[in-house]
Amino acid sequence: MDKIFKALADSSRRQLLDELFKRNGQTLSELCEHLEMTRQSVTKHLVILEEANLIIVEYKGRHKFHFLNAAPIGEIADRWIGKYQLQRVKALSDLKKSLEEE
């Protein structure tokens, strides 16, 4: 999970993930069109995202396509957000019951 948090810590990498969310399956050239950084920088960010399993790469002929992998983000939501959300829902439910009893 450390690799995921490290990858998400950089705003450029989050922007790459946002671009893949908008239109999944883009090439390096297509992704570079949306960012104000060099091709080499985008490539370095994509490697970190791939190592964190946040993107999946698929080759079609000579072209390399990048796809968003939402599973690790779902794991973060389950582990770090879900448990807090459950407490909030229970508190609201308790409040509702309390108000209905009055």
C-alpha angles and dihedrals in degrees: 000000000000091000090053094052091045090052093047093047092077118078093212091057091048088051090052090052090049090053091051089048090054093048118004123208103041129161124233091259092052092049092048090058090068098047134068097223138090123276089246091055092049089050091053091050091049091053091054091048090049092049088052088051090238091124133034123211123217126185121215109180108306093341125095115207125197121214130189115246107202096180096092091049088051089053089053090050091050095047104034107022106026096061092054092045090054090057091050093051091049091050091052091048091050090048091051092050091048093051093046091053092055 
